[in-house]
Amino acid sequence: MRKLNINIFLVTILFFLNLYTNTIANISSKFINDITNKTSEILSSQNTRELKIKELIKIGESSVDIDGIGFYTLGKHRKNLSDDKKDEFKRIFREYFLKSFSSRLVEYKEAKIVVISEDIKSEKYTIVRSKLLATSDRPEVSIDWRVYTKDPSKPLIRDLVIEGLSLARTQKEEFNSIISNNGGNIDALFTSLKEFNKK
């Protein structure tokens, strides 16, 4: 009888774990679907470029973990920052990210993305695999979204992997190069980002 009770307990635990992981996957897929559909509507609209950029920035602010990505891109240099410097970096990087993100994306006139599958890496992360459908101007593009799901009610994007290339990792390497080429002075990175933000 005790063995039977243990088996029932284990089956129940496995059932709820499976239910939980399926819920996380569904939340992540719906999250990406909603974002890509909204983005596609913005890009295909007849609105001005300036208005499209404003709408894209709203999407970025609500769906991307900008602070998390920012601190990741600093790598080992983050621990050398004072709290005041961290706050300054968060402000500068947020402006940099949203400007870079929106100005690049707005150039796409067609951006139909289809979710293919999900891969739950842990209770905190799910990879949502998708494809940017081909058009007469460009081939099909594979896009993997790293979705942070620690709070299932508010999933956030932590990275995009386009054709196997991580954008967050690429940014991290670029920032490290700027700092290294300036004798390890992180202020050089701050200056570079500020100059970009002024353009």
Residue pairs with C-beta under 8 A, 6 or more apart in sequence:
20 123
21 120
23 152
24 120
24 123
24 126
24 149
24 152
25 118
25 120
25 126
27 149
27 152
27 155
28 118
28 126
28 128
28 145
28 147
28 149
28 155
29 115
29 118
29 128
31 63
31 128
31 147
31 155
32 113
32 115
32 128
32 130
32 145
32 147
33 115
35 59
35 63
35 157
36 111
36 113
36 115
36 130
38 59
39 56
39 59
39 105
39 111
39 113
40 110
40 111
40 112
40 113
42 52
42 55
42 56
42 59
43 52
43 105
43 106
43 108
43 109
43 110
43 111
44 109
44 110
44 111
45 52
47 55
49 106
52 106
53 102
53 103
53 106
56 101
56 102
56 105
56 106
57 98
57 101
57 102
60 66
60 97
60 98
60 101
60 102
61 98
63 156
63 157
64 97
64 101
64 156
64 157
65 148
65 156
65 157
65 158
66 93
66 94
66 97
66 98
67 90
67 93
67 94
68 148
68 156
68 158
69 97
69 158
69 159
69 168
69 171
70 89
70 90
70 93
70 94
70 97
71 78
71 86
71 89
72 158
72 168
72 172
73 93
73 168
73 171
73 172
73 175
74 81
74 89
74 172
74 175
74 186
75 172
75 175
75 176
77 175
77 176
77 179
77 186
77 189
78 86
80 186
81 89
81 186
85 186
88 190
89 190
92 190
92 193
92 194
92 197
93 193
95 193
95 197
96 193
96 196
96 197
99 196
99 197
100 196
105 111
110 135
111 132
112 132
112 133
113 130
113 131
113 132
113 133
113 143
114 130
114 131
114 133
115 128
115 129
115 130
116 129
116 130
116 131
117 128
117 129
118 126
118 127
118 128
118 129
119 126
119 127
119 129
120 126
121 127
123 149
123 150
124 148
124 149
124 150
125 146
125 147
125 148
125 149
125 158
126 147
126 149
126 155
127 144
127 145
127 146
127 147
128 144
128 145
128 147
129 142
129 143
129 144
129 145
130 142
130 143
130 144
130 145
131 140
131 141
131 142
131 143
132 140
132 141
132 142
132 143
133 140
134 140
141 162
141 163
142 162
142 163
142 164
143 160
143 161
143 162
144 160
144 161
144 162
145 157
145 159
145 160
145 161
146 157
146 158
146 159
146 160
146 161
146 168
147 155
147 156
147 157
147 158
148 155
148 156
148 157
148 158
149 155
158 168
159 166
159 167
159 168
159 169
160 166
160 167
160 168
161 167
175 189
178 188
178 189
178 192
179 185
179 186
179 188
179 189
181 188
182 188
182 189
